[in-house]
Amino acid sequence: MLSERIKKWPDRWLAEGRREGMQVGVEKGRQEARREIARNLIASTDMSDSAISEVSLLPVEEVAKLRVETQH
């Protein structure tokens, strides 16, 4: 019995790794979408960094950094 369970471990680990990898990928995609929203708002509006932070769900510090990057 134990040997049968041990044989299934690699498959289980792979499945868990895939799930974790997909979760990481989804979160990275969300973060990039938030940054893109912030960049668009910086480029097309006169909104403050704090207002953009509220809309994009990014920290104010990150919005300020994107503003500097956008202006260059």
C-alpha positions as CSV (number, residue, x, y, z in Angstrom):
1,M,0.0,0.0,0.0
2,L,2.7,2.5,0.9
3,S,4.6,1.8,-2.3
4,E,1.5,2.5,-4.3
5,R,1.0,5.8,-2.5
6,I,4.6,6.7,-3.0
7,K,4.3,6.1,-6.7
8,K,1.5,8.7,-6.9
9,W,3.5,11.4,-5.1
10,P,5.3,12.9,-8.1
11,D,2.0,13.3,-10.0
12,R,0.5,15.0,-6.9
13,W,3.5,17.3,-6.6
14,L,3.3,18.2,-10.3
15,A,-0.4,19.0,-10.0
16,E,0.2,21.2,-6.9
17,G,3.1,22.9,-8.6
18,R,1.0,23.7,-11.7
19,R,-1.8,25.1,-9.5
20,E,0.7,27.3,-7.6
21,G,2.4,28.4,-10.9
22,M,-1.0,29.3,-12.4
23,Q,-1.9,31.3,-9.3
24,V,1.4,33.2,-9.5
25,G,0.9,33.8,-13.2
26,V,-2.6,35.1,-12.7
27,E,-1.4,37.5,-9.9
28,K,1.4,38.8,-12.1
29,G,-1.1,39.4,-14.9
30,R,-3.4,41.3,-12.5
31,Q,-0.5,43.5,-11.3
32,E,0.5,44.3,-14.9
33,A,-3.1,45.2,-15.7
34,R,-3.1,47.5,-12.7
35,R,0.1,49.1,-13.8
36,E,-1.3,49.6,-17.3
37,I,-4.4,51.2,-15.9
38,A,-2.2,53.6,-13.9
39,R,-0.1,54.4,-16.9
40,N,-3.1,55.2,-19.0
41,L,-4.6,57.4,-16.3
42,I,-1.3,59.2,-15.9
43,A,-1.0,59.8,-19.6
44,S,-4.6,60.9,-20.2
45,T,-5.8,62.7,-17.1
46,D,-4.6,65.2,-14.5
47,M,-5.5,62.8,-11.6
48,S,-3.3,62.8,-8.5
49,D,-1.2,59.8,-7.6
50,S,-3.5,59.1,-4.7
51,A,-6.6,59.1,-6.9
52,I,-4.9,56.8,-9.4
53,S,-3.8,54.6,-6.5
54,E,-7.4,54.2,-5.5
55,V,-8.6,53.4,-9.0
56,S,-5.8,51.0,-9.9
57,L,-5.4,49.4,-6.5
58,L,-1.6,50.1,-6.6
59,P,0.3,51.7,-3.8
60,V,0.8,55.5,-4.1
61,E,4.6,54.9,-4.2
62,E,4.3,52.6,-7.2
63,V,2.0,55.1,-9.0
64,A,4.6,57.9,-8.4
65,K,7.3,55.6,-9.8
66,L,5.2,54.9,-12.9
67,R,4.6,58.7,-13.3
68,V,8.4,59.3,-13.4
69,E,8.9,56.5,-15.9
70,T,6.0,57.7,-18.1
71,Q,7.4,61.2,-18.3
72,H,10.8,60.1,-19.6
